[in-house]
């Protein structure tokens, strides 16, 4: 079953301003104007233009609190998977709130350090770490490498020996559990490129013990993203614990257990468990099997930032058609690639309810020269040119996956904090984009 929200078959109705917007705890209408926390989004747009991403600080910190509540009194820590949104101010916010980080490139490590985070709080995941990246992370003194294959294990060992260091490692096991999510974001099935097969893990730990450049710290697993049920986590946990028992029976100590990220958010009518509730179930399994005192790590991304953000966009043209009406906006697949990539659903709400336009069903599309450039399909809207729309749940995997396609500058970003807001990324100019390019002599 594919539980990733995709486009509705029949038109989505008009947004009802009197019911909570999907998955958006800090968004509400006051006097017909959409507010994020205490900031009227129309005012923000007047000052900064569109496309514009606005994030609620409170929403991010509340999402983090659900994990921290679930971890109270336990040896457990959140390592924010910054691929979801790697803006420096957001990293700074999470570092100050006590998070470590999960990185997948040297660039992400650089960002953590630039935001005031510490290398000793960083875990390094990913299937294709280069020698250069491994050396950089070793010199910086990261907490742990999550190793995804035998050749990578050998390379980490070799680089560590060359540098006269010992690399802390976990092996990422592929538990072959179906997370019941979109195939592109499932990672823990045996056909995926990630991790080491369950049945090969013990032998790889035994091999790691013989390598002088390595120190075994833990075990790791991550089964996918936008997971909306508890069951795949329980299955993966049990499989990992079976392995830990097997590995430890061979005299190899596993100090920490890293369960990755993957918890889903509400885009439409998804009902993922809350992090605290999920962890009540997982602690019960850990306690029952005698692992309740082990150091635990998690790597959530989307569930910390996804519902905190909106993408604000101005309607350029309303283009009625015989078969279809198009609402052409100034945000596009380069700003918000999830619909184009995964047919993902993001709710779309008007920033002002004071529209005199008649309701009609639209495909909301961007200006990019691709038929795949759409943000929402079959949406009932009351819109005229110049109106502003908010694409919801745009805090995760939007700006971090954005591009300059069609030489479009990346959008500006704002962090809203009660009645105040901070510009956390300026709008990118064409000069920024062509800075590294060279004309021929
Ligand atoms: N840890 C590892 C090793 C990962 O690969 C990922 C995500 C995470 C943690 C964080 O997962 P989260 O808690 O955010 O689900 N671009 C896709 C999502 C790709 C996720 C990749 N890995 C999307 O927009 O849905």
Boltz pocket constraint, residues with backbone or C-beta under 6 A from the ligand:
constraints:
  - pocket:
      binder: B
      contacts: [[A, 81], [A, 83], [A, 84], [A, 102], [A, 125], [A, 126], [A, 184], [A, 185], [A, 187], [A, 222], [A, 224], [A, 225], [A, 226], [A, 260], [A, 261], [A, 262], [A, 263], [A, 299], [A, 300], [A, 301], [A, 302], [A, 303], [A, 338], [A, 342], [A, 396], [A, 397], [A, 401]]
      max_distance: 6.0
